[in-house]
Amino acid sequence: MPASQSRARARDRNNVLNRAEFLSLNQPPKGTPEPRSSGRKASGPSAQPPPPGDGARERRQSQQLPEEDCMQLNPSFKGIAFNSLLAIDICMSKRLGVCAGRAASWASARSMVKLIGITGHGIPWIGGTILCLVKSSTLAGQEVLMNLLLALLLDIMTVASVQKLIKRRGPFETSPGLLDYLTMDIYAFPAGHASRAAMVSKFFLSHLVLAVPLRVLLVLWALCVGLSRVMIGRHHITDVLSGFAIGYFQFRLVELVWLSSNTCQMLISAW
């Protein structure tokens, strides 16, 4: 027995790979998979089963839906406030739509209410402005009318662009008329008649010398045009209010880029 141990020590001593500088050659490189045993793994206490939470976590991750497909169960305060105001707007607009159909409570006054709305349409205003521009013989009158014509064209293009972008329907299923299709006033937001009435009334109040009763009637006309669009079920209340705001900002924009008399004369001569 001692002879066999001495022979084993001598064999290990003579083995070159057991030296310190060659020990790294005996170790398997990092990242190489361990060889699989042909037999089954021991089911003793050394074999540790995977944690029970890993399988459930993997199942939850595989069943998790994308964020855009999930319902927001805890909306923010802004979302709740916006949805509440939107519901109030729809409810009040439906209540004010007393001329929306033949079975409405004020169905007999629908024609008169629609006539009030037509006074704020773009086609009559553009046609009347062009006619007055042709008949005008003063430089001051032509300057005002040319800027009014450009303001009306700006209003039509702005309202048509915003309506095409938002595509909001009215509170009732009412189809647009022929004049609405001509001015691309198809959707509800914003109300084109309201924006035009606000812009024209502000324009006249700023550039025409009117008596106080006429100034009051001009403001009441703009309000009646906006109200008539709600009564026939064509727009919501917020559509009309947004139209008033857009009309005011359009007037401010026209005032900033006001065309001088010489520029207007050049455009008239070119036309």
VOPATI-205346 format. One line per 4 residues: their letters; for each residue x negated, y, z of N, C-alpha, C. Coordinates in Angstrom, 1 decimal, always signed. Example, Ala and Ser with C-alpha at 12.3 -4.5 7.8 and 13.67 -1.06 7.14 Angstrom:
AS = -13.2 -5.7 +7.8 -12.3 -4.5 +7.8 -13.2 -3.3 +7.8 ~ -12.8 -2.2 +7.1 -13.7 -1.1 +7.1 -12.9 +0.0 +7.9
REM end
This chain:
MPAS = -0.8 -1.2 +0.0 +0.0 +0.0 +0.0 -0.8 +1.3 +0.0 ~ -1.9 +1.4 +0.9 -2.7 +2.6 +0.8 -3.4 +2.6 -0.5 ~ -3.8 +1.5 -1.1 -4.5 +1.5 -2.4 -3.6 +2.1 -3.5 ~ -2.3 +1.7 -3.5 -1.3 +2.3 -4.5 -1.1 +3.8 -4.4
QSRA = -1.1 +4.2 -3.1 -0.9 +5.7 -2.9 -2.1 +6.4 -3.4 ~ -3.3 +5.9 -3.1 -4.5 +6.6 -3.6 -4.6 +6.6 -5.1 ~ -4.2 +5.5 -5.7 -4.1 +5.5 -7.2 -3.2 +6.5 -7.8 ~ -2.0 +6.7 -7.1 -1.0 +7.7 -7.5 -1.5 +9.1 -7.4
RARD = -2.2 +9.4 -6.2 -2.8 +10.7 -6.1 -3.9 +11.0 -7.1 ~ -4.7 +10.0 -7.5 -5.7 +10.2 -8.5 -5.1 +10.5 -9.8 ~ -3.9 +9.8 -10.1 -3.3 +10.0 -11.4 -2.7 +11.4 -11.5 ~ -2.1 +11.9 -10.4 -1.5 +13.3 -10.4 -2.7 +14.3 -10.5
RNNV = -3.8 +13.9 -9.9 -5.0 +14.9 -9.9 -5.5 +14.9 -11.3 ~ -5.5 +13.9 -12.1 -6.1 +13.8 -13.4 -5.1 +14.4 -14.5 ~ -3.8 +14.5 -14.1 -2.8 +15.0 -15.1 -3.0 +16.5 -15.3 ~ -3.3 +16.9 -16.5 -3.6 +18.3 -16.8 -2.3 +19.2 -16.6
LNRA = -1.1 +18.6 -16.9 +0.1 +19.5 -16.8 +0.5 +19.8 -15.4 ~ -0.1 +19.2 -14.4 +0.2 +19.5 -13.0 -0.6 +20.7 -12.5 ~ -1.5 +21.2 -13.3 -2.2 +22.4 -12.9 -1.3 +23.6 -12.8 ~ -1.8 +24.6 -12.1 -0.9 +25.8 -11.9 -0.7 +26.6 -13.2
EFLS = -1.7 +26.6 -14.1 -1.6 +27.4 -15.3 -0.7 +26.7 -16.3 ~ -0.4 +25.4 -16.1 +0.4 +24.7 -17.0 +1.8 +24.3 -16.5 ~ +2.1 +24.8 -15.3 +3.4 +24.4 -14.7 +4.6 +24.9 -15.5 ~ +4.4 +26.1 -16.1 +5.6 +26.6 -16.9 +6.0 +25.7 -18.1
LNQP = +5.0 +24.9 -18.5 +5.3 +24.0 -19.6 +6.2 +22.9 -19.2 ~ +6.2 +22.5 -17.9 +7.1 +21.4 -17.5 +8.5 +21.9 -17.2 ~ +8.8 +23.2 -17.2 +10.1 +23.7 -16.9 +10.9 +24.0 -18.2 ~ +12.2 +23.7 -18.2 +12.9 +23.9 -19.5 +13.1 +25.4 -19.7
PKGT = +13.1 +25.9 -20.9 +13.3 +27.3 -21.2 +14.6 +27.8 -20.7 ~ +14.7 +29.1 -20.4 +15.9 +29.7 -19.9 +17.0 +29.8 -21.1 ~ +18.2 +29.6 -20.8 +19.3 +29.7 -21.7 +19.6 +28.4 -22.4 ~ +18.7 +27.3 -22.2 +19.0 +26.0 -22.9 +20.1 +25.3 -22.1
PEPR = +21.1 +24.7 -22.7 +22.1 +24.0 -21.9 +21.5 +22.7 -21.3 ~ +22.0 +22.4 -20.1 +21.6 +21.2 -19.5 +22.2 +20.0 -20.2 ~ +21.4 +19.0 -20.2 +21.9 +17.8 -20.9 +23.1 +17.2 -20.2 ~ +24.1 +16.8 -21.0 +25.3 +16.2 -20.4 +25.1 +14.7 -20.1
SSGR = +25.6 +14.3 -19.0 +25.4 +12.9 -18.6 +26.5 +12.1 -19.3 ~ +26.1 +10.9 -19.6 +27.1 +10.1 -20.3 +28.2 +9.6 -19.3 ~ +27.9 +9.5 -18.1 +28.9 +9.0 -17.1 +29.8 +10.2 -16.6 ~ +30.8 +9.8 -15.9 +31.7 +10.8 -15.3 +31.0 +11.5 -14.1
KASG = +31.4 +12.7 -13.9 +30.9 +13.5 -12.8 +31.4 +12.9 -11.5 ~ +30.5 +13.1 -10.5 +30.9 +12.5 -9.2 +32.0 +13.3 -8.6 ~ +32.9 +12.6 -8.0 +34.0 +13.3 -7.4 +33.8 +13.5 -5.9 ~ +32.6 +13.6 -5.5 +32.3 +13.8 -4.1 +32.5 +15.2 -3.6
PSAQ = +32.0 +15.5 -2.4 +32.2 +16.9 -1.9 +31.3 +17.9 -2.6 ~ +30.2 +17.4 -3.3 +29.3 +18.4 -4.0 +30.0 +19.0 -5.2 ~ +31.0 +18.3 -5.9 +31.7 +18.8 -7.0 +32.7 +19.8 -6.6 ~ +32.5 +21.1 -7.0 +33.4 +22.2 -6.5 +34.5 +22.4 -7.6
PPPP = +35.7 +22.4 -7.4 +36.8 +22.7 -8.4 +36.8 +24.2 -8.6 ~ +37.3 +24.6 -9.8 +37.4 +26.0 -10.1 +38.3 +26.7 -9.2 ~ +38.1 +28.0 -8.9 +39.1 +28.7 -8.0 +40.5 +28.6 -8.5 ~ +41.5 +28.5 -7.7 +42.8 +28.4 -8.2 +43.3 +29.7 -8.8
GDGA = +42.7 +30.9 -8.5 +43.2 +32.1 -9.1 +42.7 +32.4 -10.5 ~ +41.7 +31.6 -11.0 +41.2 +31.9 -12.3 +42.2 +31.5 -13.4 ~ +42.8 +30.3 -13.3 +43.8 +29.9 -14.3 +44.9 +30.8 -14.4 ~ +45.5 +31.3 -13.2 +46.6 +32.2 -13.2 +46.2 +33.5 -13.9
RERR = +45.0 +34.0 -13.6 +44.5 +35.2 -14.1 +44.4 +35.1 -15.6 ~ +43.9 +34.0 -16.1 +43.7 +33.8 -17.6 +45.1 +33.8 -18.3 ~ +46.1 +33.1 -17.6 +47.4 +33.0 -18.2 +48.0 +34.4 -18.2 ~ +47.8 +35.2 -17.2 +48.4 +36.6 -17.2 +47.8 +37.4 -18.3
QSQQ = +46.5 +37.3 -18.5 +45.8 +38.1 -19.5 +46.3 +37.6 -20.9 ~ +46.5 +36.4 -21.1 +47.0 +35.9 -22.4 +48.4 +36.3 -22.7 ~ +49.2 +36.4 -21.7 +50.6 +36.8 -21.8 +50.8 +38.3 -21.8 ~ +49.8 +39.1 -21.5 +50.0 +40.5 -21.3 +50.2 +41.2 -22.7
LPEE = +51.3 +42.0 -22.8 +51.7 +42.6 -24.0 +50.9 +43.9 -24.2 ~ +50.8 +44.4 -25.5 +50.1 +45.6 -25.7 +50.8 +46.8 -25.0 ~ +50.1 +47.8 -24.8 +50.6 +48.9 -23.9 +51.8 +49.6 -24.6 ~ +51.8 +49.7 -26.0 +52.9 +50.4 -26.6 +54.2 +49.5 -26.6
DCMQ = +54.1 +48.2 -26.4 +55.3 +47.4 -26.3 +55.9 +47.2 -24.9 ~ +55.2 +47.8 -23.9 +55.7 +47.7 -22.6 +56.7 +48.8 -22.2 ~ +57.7 +48.5 -21.4 +58.6 +49.6 -21.0 +58.0 +50.3 -19.8 ~ +58.1 +51.7 -19.9 +57.5 +52.5 -18.8 +58.5 +52.5 -17.7
LNPS = +58.2 +51.7 -16.7 +59.1 +51.5 -15.5 +58.9 +52.7 -14.5 ~ +57.8 +53.4 -14.6 +57.6 +54.5 -13.6 +57.3 +55.8 -14.4 ~ +58.3 +56.4 -15.0 +58.1 +57.6 -15.8 +57.7 +58.8 -15.0 ~ +57.1 +59.7 -15.6 +56.6 +60.9 -14.9 +57.8 +61.9 -14.7
FKGI = +57.5 +62.9 -13.9 +58.5 +63.9 -13.6 +58.9 +64.7 -14.8 ~ +57.9 +65.0 -15.7 +58.1 +65.7 -16.9 +59.0 +64.9 -17.8 ~ +58.8 +63.6 -17.9 +59.7 +62.8 -18.8 +61.1 +62.7 -18.3 ~ +61.3 +62.6 -16.9 +62.6 +62.6 -16.4 +63.3 +63.9 -16.6
AFNS = +62.6 +65.1 -16.4 +63.2 +66.4 -16.6 +63.6 +66.6 -18.1 ~ +62.7 +66.2 -19.0 +63.0 +66.3 -20.4 +64.2 +65.5 -20.8 ~ +64.3 +64.3 -20.4 +65.4 +63.4 -20.8 +66.7 +64.0 -20.2 ~ +66.6 +64.5 -19.0 +67.8 +65.1 -18.3 +68.3 +66.3 -19.1
LLAI = +67.4 +67.2 -19.5 +67.7 +68.4 -20.3 +68.3 +68.0 -21.6 ~ +67.7 +67.0 -22.2 +68.2 +66.5 -23.5 +69.6 +66.0 -23.4 ~ +69.9 +65.2 -22.3 +71.2 +64.7 -22.1 +72.3 +65.8 -21.9 ~ +71.8 +66.9 -21.1 +72.7 +68.0 -20.9 +73.0 +68.7 -22.2
DICM = +72.0 +68.9 -23.0 +72.1 +69.6 -24.3 +73.1 +68.9 -25.2 ~ +73.0 +67.5 -25.3 +73.9 +66.8 -26.2 +75.3 +66.8 -25.6 ~ +75.5 +66.7 -24.3 +76.8 +66.8 -23.7 +77.5 +68.1 -24.0 ~ +76.8 +69.2 -23.7 +77.3 +70.5 -23.9 +77.6 +70.8 -25.4
SKRL = +76.7 +70.4 -26.2 +77.0 +70.6 -27.7 +78.2 +69.9 -28.2 ~ +78.4 +68.7 -27.7 +79.6 +67.9 -28.0 +80.9 +68.6 -27.5 ~ +80.8 +69.2 -26.3 +81.9 +69.9 -25.8 +82.3 +71.2 -26.5 ~ +81.2 +71.8 -27.0 +81.4 +73.1 -27.8 +81.8 +72.8 -29.2
GVCA = +81.7 +71.6 -29.7 +82.0 +71.3 -31.1 +83.5 +71.1 -31.3 ~ +84.2 +72.2 -31.1 +85.7 +72.1 -31.1 +86.2 +72.2 -32.5 ~ +85.4 +72.5 -33.5 +85.8 +72.5 -34.9 +85.0 +71.5 -35.7 ~ +84.6 +70.4 -35.1 +83.7 +69.5 -35.7 +84.4 +68.6 -36.7
GRAA = +85.7 +68.4 -36.6 +86.4 +67.5 -37.5 +87.9 +67.9 -37.6 ~ +88.6 +67.2 -38.3 +90.0 +67.5 -38.5 +90.8 +67.1 -37.3 ~ +90.3 +66.2 -36.5 +91.0 +65.8 -35.2 +90.6 +66.6 -34.0 ~ +89.7 +67.7 -34.2 +89.2 +68.5 -33.1 +90.3 +69.4 -32.6
SWAS = +90.1 +69.9 -31.4 +91.1 +70.8 -30.8 +91.3 +72.1 -31.6 ~ +90.2 +72.6 -32.2 +90.3 +73.9 -32.9 +90.2 +73.6 -34.4 ~ +90.7 +72.5 -34.9 +90.5 +72.2 -36.3 +91.1 +73.2 -37.2 ~ +92.2 +73.9 -36.8 +92.8 +74.9 -37.7 +91.9 +76.1 -37.9
ARSM = +91.0 +76.4 -37.0 +90.1 +77.5 -37.2 +88.7 +77.1 -37.8 ~ +88.6 +75.9 -38.3 +87.4 +75.5 -38.9 +86.9 +76.3 -40.1 ~ +87.9 +76.6 -40.9 +87.5 +77.4 -42.1 +87.0 +78.8 -41.8 ~ +87.6 +79.4 -40.8 +87.2 +80.8 -40.4 +85.8 +80.7 -39.7
VKLI = +85.5 +79.7 -38.9 +84.3 +79.5 -38.3 +83.2 +79.2 -39.3 ~ +83.5 +78.4 -40.3 +82.5 +78.1 -41.3 +82.2 +79.4 -42.2 ~ +83.2 +80.2 -42.3 +83.0 +81.5 -43.1 +82.0 +82.4 -42.3 ~ +82.1 +82.4 -41.0 +81.1 +83.2 -40.2 +79.7 +82.6 -40.3
GITG = +79.6 +81.3 -40.4 +78.3 +80.7 -40.6 +77.7 +81.0 -42.0 ~ +78.6 +81.1 -43.0 +78.1 +81.4 -44.3 +77.5 +82.8 -44.4 ~ +77.9 +83.7 -43.6 +77.3 +85.0 -43.6 +75.8 +85.0 -43.1 ~ +75.4 +83.9 -42.5 +74.0 +83.8 -42.2 +73.2 +82.9 -43.1
HGIP = +73.8 +82.5 -44.2 +73.1 +81.5 -45.1 +72.1 +82.3 -45.9 ~ +71.1 +81.5 -46.4 +70.0 +82.2 -47.1 +70.3 +82.6 -48.5 ~ +71.1 +81.8 -49.2 +71.4 +82.1 -50.6 +72.1 +83.5 -50.8 ~ +73.2 +83.8 -50.0 +73.8 +85.1 -50.1 +72.8 +86.3 -49.8
WIGG = +72.0 +86.0 -48.8 +71.1 +87.1 -48.3 +70.0 +87.3 -49.4 ~ +69.4 +86.3 -49.9 +68.4 +86.4 -51.0 +69.0 +87.1 -52.2 ~ +70.2 +86.6 -52.7 +70.8 +87.2 -53.8 +71.2 +88.7 -53.6 ~ +71.7 +89.0 -52.4 +72.0 +90.4 -52.2 +70.8 +91.3 -52.1
TILC = +69.7 +90.8 -51.5 +68.5 +91.6 -51.4 +67.9 +91.9 -52.8 ~ +67.9 +90.8 -53.7 +67.4 +91.1 -55.0 +68.3 +92.1 -55.8 ~ +69.6 +92.0 -55.6 +70.5 +92.9 -56.3 +70.3 +94.3 -55.8 ~ +70.1 +94.5 -54.5 +69.8 +95.9 -54.0 +68.5 +96.4 -54.4
LVKS = +67.5 +95.4 -54.5 +66.2 +95.8 -54.9 +66.2 +96.3 -56.4 ~ +67.0 +95.7 -57.2 +67.1 +96.1 -58.6 +67.8 +97.5 -58.7 ~ +68.8 +97.7 -57.9 +69.6 +98.9 -57.9 +68.9 +100.1 -57.2 ~ +67.9 +99.8 -56.3 +67.3 +100.8 -55.5 +66.4 +101.7 -56.4
STLA = +66.4 +103.0 -56.1 +65.6 +104.0 -56.9 +64.6 +104.7 -56.1 ~ +64.6 +104.5 -54.8 +63.6 +105.2 -53.9 +62.5 +104.2 -53.6 ~ +61.3 +104.8 -53.4 +60.1 +104.0 -53.0 +60.3 +103.4 -51.6 ~ +60.9 +104.2 -50.7 +61.1 +103.7 -49.3 +62.0 +102.5 -49.3
GQEV = +63.1 +102.7 -50.0 +64.1 +101.6 -50.1 +63.5 +100.3 -50.7 ~ +62.8 +100.5 -51.8 +62.1 +99.3 -52.4 +61.1 +98.6 -51.5 ~ +60.4 +99.4 -50.7 +59.4 +98.9 -49.8 +60.1 +98.0 -48.7 ~ +61.2 +98.5 -48.2 +61.9 +97.8 -47.1 +62.6 +96.5 -47.7
LMNL = +63.2 +96.7 -48.9 +63.9 +95.5 -49.5 +62.9 +94.4 -49.9 ~ +61.7 +94.8 -50.4 +60.7 +93.8 -50.8 +60.2 +93.1 -49.6 ~ +59.9 +93.8 -48.5 +59.5 +93.1 -47.3 +60.6 +92.2 -46.7 ~ +61.9 +92.6 -46.8 +63.0 +91.8 -46.4 +63.1 +90.5 -47.2
LLAL = +62.9 +90.7 -48.5 +62.9 +89.5 -49.4 +61.8 +88.5 -49.0 ~ +60.6 +89.0 -48.8 +59.5 +88.1 -48.4 +59.8 +87.5 -47.0 ~ +60.5 +88.2 -46.1 +60.8 +87.6 -44.8 +61.9 +86.5 -44.9 ~ +62.8 +86.7 -45.9 +63.8 +85.7 -46.1 +63.2 +84.4 -46.7
LLDI = +62.3 +84.6 -47.6 +61.6 +83.4 -48.2 +60.7 +82.7 -47.2 ~ +60.1 +83.5 -46.3 +59.3 +82.9 -45.2 +60.2 +82.1 -44.3 ~ +61.4 +82.6 -44.0 +62.3 +81.9 -43.1 +62.7 +80.6 -43.7 ~ +63.1 +80.6 -45.0 +63.5 +79.3 -45.6 +62.4 +78.3 -45.6
MTVA = +61.2 +78.7 -45.9 +60.1 +77.7 -46.0 +59.8 +77.2 -44.6 ~ +59.8 +78.1 -43.6 +59.5 +77.7 -42.2 +60.5 +76.7 -41.7 ~ +61.8 +77.0 -41.8 +62.8 +76.2 -41.3 +62.8 +74.8 -42.0 ~ +62.7 +74.8 -43.3 +62.6 +73.6 -44.1 +61.5 +72.7 -43.6
SVQK = +60.3 +73.3 -43.4 +59.1 +72.5 -43.0 +59.3 +71.9 -41.6 ~ +59.8 +72.7 -40.7 +60.0 +72.2 -39.3 +61.1 +71.1 -39.3 ~ +62.2 +71.3 -40.0 +63.2 +70.3 -40.1 +62.7 +69.0 -40.7 ~ +61.9 +69.1 -41.7 +61.4 +67.9 -42.3 +60.4 +67.2 -41.4
LIKR = +59.8 +67.9 -40.5 +58.9 +67.3 -39.6 +59.6 +66.7 -38.4 ~ +60.6 +67.3 -37.8 +61.3 +66.8 -36.6 +62.4 +65.8 -37.0 ~ +63.2 +66.1 -38.0 +64.2 +65.2 -38.5 +65.2 +64.9 -37.4 ~ +65.7 +65.9 -36.7 +66.7 +65.7 -35.7 +68.1 +65.8 -36.3
RGPF = +69.0 +64.9 -35.9 +70.3 +64.9 -36.4 +71.2 +65.8 -35.5 ~ +72.3 +66.2 -36.0 +73.3 +67.0 -35.3 +74.1 +66.2 -34.3 ~ +74.8 +66.8 -33.4 +75.6 +66.1 -32.4 +76.8 +65.3 -33.0 ~ +77.2 +65.7 -34.2 +78.3 +65.0 -34.9 +77.8 +64.5 -36.3
ETSP = +78.5 +63.6 -36.9 +78.1 +63.1 -38.2 +78.8 +64.0 -39.3 ~ +78.1 +65.1 -39.5 +78.6 +66.0 -40.5 +77.6 +66.1 -41.6 ~ +78.0 +66.0 -42.9 +77.1 +66.1 -44.0 +76.9 +67.5 -44.4 ~ +75.7 +67.9 -44.8 +75.4 +69.3 -45.2 +76.1 +69.6 -46.5
GLLD = +76.4 +70.9 -46.7 +77.1 +71.4 -47.8 +76.1 +71.6 -49.0 ~ +76.6 +72.1 -50.1 +75.8 +72.3 -51.3 +74.8 +73.4 -51.1 ~ +75.2 +74.5 -50.4 +74.3 +75.6 -50.1 +73.2 +75.2 -49.2 ~ +73.5 +74.2 -48.3 +72.5 +73.7 -47.4 +71.4 +72.9 -48.1
YLTM = +71.8 +72.2 -49.1 +70.9 +71.4 -49.9 +70.0 +72.3 -50.7 ~ +70.6 +73.5 -51.2 +69.8 +74.4 -52.0 +68.7 +75.0 -51.2 ~ +68.9 +75.3 -49.9 +67.9 +75.9 -49.1 +67.2 +74.9 -48.2 ~ +67.4 +73.6 -48.5 +66.7 +72.5 -47.8 +67.0 +72.6 -46.3
DIYA = +68.2 +73.0 -45.9 +68.7 +73.1 -44.5 +69.5 +71.9 -44.2 ~ +68.8 +70.7 -44.1 +69.5 +69.4 -44.0 +69.6 +68.9 -42.6 ~ +68.6 +69.1 -41.8 +68.6 +68.5 -40.4 +69.0 +69.6 -39.5 ~ +69.0 +69.2 -38.2 +69.6 +70.1 -37.1 +68.6 +71.0 -36.5
FPAG = +67.4 +70.6 -36.3 +66.4 +71.4 -35.5 +65.3 +71.9 -36.5 ~ +65.1 +73.3 -36.5 +65.9 +74.3 -35.8 +67.1 +74.8 -36.7 ~ +67.9 +75.6 -36.1 +69.1 +76.1 -36.9 +68.6 +77.2 -37.8 ~ +68.7 +77.0 -39.1 +68.3 +78.0 -40.1 +69.1 +79.2 -40.1
HASR = +70.5 +79.0 -39.9 +71.3 +80.2 -39.9 +71.0 +81.1 -38.7 ~ +70.7 +80.5 -37.6 +70.4 +81.2 -36.4 +69.1 +82.0 -36.5 ~ +68.1 +81.3 -37.1 +66.8 +82.0 -37.3 +66.9 +83.2 -38.2 ~ +67.7 +83.0 -39.3 +67.9 +84.0 -40.3 +68.7 +85.2 -39.7
AAMV = +69.7 +84.9 -38.9 +70.5 +86.0 -38.3 +69.7 +86.8 -37.3 ~ +68.9 +86.1 -36.5 +68.0 +86.8 -35.6 +67.0 +87.6 -36.3 ~ +66.4 +87.1 -37.3 +65.3 +87.8 -38.0 +65.9 +89.1 -38.8 ~ +67.1 +88.9 -39.4 +67.7 +90.0 -40.2 +68.2 +91.1 -39.2
SKFF = +68.8 +90.7 -38.2 +69.3 +91.7 -37.2 +68.2 +92.5 -36.6 ~ +67.1 +91.8 -36.2 +65.9 +92.5 -35.7 +65.3 +93.4 -36.7 ~ +65.3 +93.0 -38.0 +64.7 +93.8 -39.1 +65.5 +95.0 -39.3 ~ +66.8 +94.9 -39.3 +67.7 +96.1 -39.5 +67.6 +97.1 -38.3
LSHL = +67.6 +96.5 -37.1 +67.5 +97.4 -36.0 +66.2 +98.2 -35.9 ~ +65.1 +97.6 -36.5 +63.8 +98.3 -36.5 +63.6 +99.3 -37.7 ~ +64.3 +99.0 -38.8 +64.0 +99.8 -40.0 +65.1 +100.6 -40.6 ~ +66.3 +100.5 -40.0 +67.4 +101.3 -40.4 +67.9 +102.1 -39.2
VLAV = +68.4 +103.3 -39.6 +68.9 +104.2 -38.6 +70.4 +103.9 -38.4 ~ +70.8 +103.3 -37.4 +72.2 +102.8 -37.2 +72.7 +103.4 -35.9 ~ +74.0 +103.7 -35.9 +74.7 +104.1 -34.7 +74.8 +103.0 -33.6 ~ +75.0 +103.4 -32.4 +75.0 +102.4 -31.3 +76.1 +101.4 -31.6
PLRV = +77.3 +101.7 -32.0 +78.3 +100.6 -32.2 +77.9 +99.6 -33.3 ~ +77.2 +100.1 -34.3 +76.7 +99.2 -35.4 +75.6 +98.3 -34.9 ~ +74.8 +98.9 -34.0 +73.7 +98.1 -33.5 +74.3 +96.9 -32.6 ~ +75.3 +97.3 -31.8 +76.0 +96.3 -31.0 +76.6 +95.2 -31.8
LLVL = +77.3 +95.6 -32.9 +78.0 +94.7 -33.8 +77.0 +93.8 -34.5 ~ +75.8 +94.3 -34.8 +74.8 +93.5 -35.5 +74.2 +92.4 -34.5 ~ +74.1 +92.7 -33.3 +73.6 +91.7 -32.3 +74.7 +90.7 -32.1 ~ +76.0 +91.1 -32.0 +77.1 +90.2 -31.8 +77.3 +89.3 -33.0
WALC = +77.0 +89.8 -34.2 +77.1 +89.0 -35.4 +76.1 +87.9 -35.4 ~ +74.8 +88.2 -35.0 +73.8 +87.1 -34.9 +74.2 +86.1 -33.9 ~ +74.8 +86.5 -32.8 +75.2 +85.5 -31.8 +76.4 +84.7 -32.3 ~ +77.3 +85.3 -33.0 +78.4 +84.5 -33.5 +78.0 +83.5 -34.6
VGLS = +77.0 +83.9 -35.4 +76.5 +83.0 -36.4 +75.9 +81.7 -35.7 ~ +75.2 +81.9 -34.7 +74.6 +80.8 -34.0 +75.7 +79.9 -33.3 ~ +76.7 +80.6 -32.7 +77.7 +79.9 -32.0 +78.6 +79.1 -33.0 ~ +78.8 +79.6 -34.2 +79.6 +79.0 -35.2 +79.0 +77.7 -35.7
RVMI = +77.7 +77.6 -35.7 +77.0 +76.4 -36.1 +77.2 +75.3 -35.1 ~ +77.3 +75.6 -33.8 +77.5 +74.7 -32.7 +79.0 +74.2 -32.8 ~ +79.9 +75.2 -33.0 +81.3 +74.8 -33.0 +81.7 +73.9 -34.1 ~ +81.1 +74.0 -35.3 +81.4 +73.0 -36.3 +80.7 +71.7 -36.2
GRHH = +79.9 +71.6 -35.2 +79.2 +70.3 -34.9 +77.9 +70.1 -35.8 ~ +77.4 +71.2 -36.3 +76.2 +71.1 -37.2 +74.9 +71.1 -36.4 ~ +74.9 +71.8 -35.3 +73.6 +71.9 -34.5 +73.9 +71.8 -33.0 ~ +72.8 +71.4 -32.3 +72.9 +71.5 -30.8 +72.6 +72.9 -30.3
ITDV = +72.9 +73.1 -29.0 +72.6 +74.4 -28.4 +71.1 +74.7 -28.5 ~ +70.3 +73.8 -28.2 +68.8 +74.0 -28.3 +68.4 +74.3 -29.7 ~ +69.0 +73.7 -30.7 +68.7 +74.0 -32.1 +68.9 +75.5 -32.4 ~ +70.0 +76.0 -31.9 +70.3 +77.4 -32.1 +69.4 +78.3 -31.4
LSGF = +69.1 +78.0 -30.1 +68.2 +78.8 -29.3 +66.8 +78.8 -29.9 ~ +66.4 +77.7 -30.4 +65.1 +77.6 -31.1 +65.1 +78.4 -32.4 ~ +66.2 +78.4 -33.1 +66.3 +79.2 -34.3 +66.2 +80.7 -34.0 ~ +66.8 +81.1 -32.9 +66.7 +82.5 -32.5 +65.2 +82.9 -32.2
AIGY = +64.5 +82.0 -31.5 +63.1 +82.3 -31.2 +62.2 +82.3 -32.4 ~ +62.5 +81.3 -33.4 +61.7 +81.3 -34.6 +62.0 +82.6 -35.4 ~ +63.2 +83.0 -35.5 +63.5 +84.2 -36.2 +62.8 +85.4 -35.7 ~ +62.8 +85.5 -34.4 +62.1 +86.7 -33.8 +60.6 +86.6 -34.1
FQFR = +59.9 +85.5 -34.0 +58.5 +85.4 -34.3 +58.3 +85.6 -35.8 ~ +59.2 +85.3 -36.6 +59.1 +85.6 -38.1 +59.1 +87.1 -38.3 ~ +60.0 +87.8 -37.6 +60.0 +89.2 -37.7 +58.7 +89.8 -37.3 ~ +58.1 +89.3 -36.2 +56.8 +89.9 -35.7 +55.7 +89.6 -36.7
LVEL = +55.8 +88.4 -37.4 +54.8 +88.1 -38.4 +54.9 +89.0 -39.6 ~ +56.1 +89.3 -40.0 +56.3 +90.2 -41.2 +55.9 +91.6 -40.8 ~ +56.1 +92.0 -39.6 +55.6 +93.3 -39.2 +54.0 +93.4 -39.2 ~ +53.4 +92.3 -38.9 +51.9 +92.3 -38.9 +51.4 +92.4 -40.3
VWLS = +52.0 +91.7 -41.3 +51.6 +91.7 -42.7 +52.5 +92.5 -43.6 ~ +52.9 +93.6 -43.0 +53.8 +94.5 -43.8 +53.2 +95.0 -45.1 ~ +53.9 +94.8 -46.2 +53.4 +95.3 -47.5 +53.6 +96.8 -47.6 ~ +52.6 +97.5 -48.1 +52.7 +98.9 -48.3 +53.5 +99.2 -49.5
SNTC = +53.8 +100.5 -49.7 +54.6 +100.9 -50.9 +53.9 +100.6 -52.2 ~ +52.6 +100.8 -52.2 +51.8 +100.6 -53.5 +51.8 +99.1 -53.8 ~ +51.7 +98.2 -52.8 +51.7 +96.8 -53.0 +53.1 +96.4 -53.5 ~ +54.1 +96.9 -52.9 +55.5 +96.6 -53.4 +55.7 +97.0 -54.8
QMLI = +55.2 +98.2 -55.2 +55.4 +98.7 -56.6 +54.6 +97.8 -57.5 ~ +53.5 +97.3 -57.1 +52.7 +96.5 -58.0 +53.5 +95.1 -58.2 ~ +54.0 +94.6 -57.1 +54.8 +93.3 -57.2 +56.0 +93.5 -58.1 ~ +56.7 +94.6 -57.9 +57.9 +94.9 -58.7 +57.6 +95.0 -60.2
SAW = +56.6 +95.7 -60.5 +56.2 +95.9 -61.9 +55.7 +94.6 -62.5 ~ +55.0 +93.7 -61.7 +54.6 +92.4 -62.2 +55.8 +91.5 -62.4 ~ +56.8 +91.7 -61.6 +58.0 +90.9 -61.7 +58.9 +91.3 -62.8
REM end
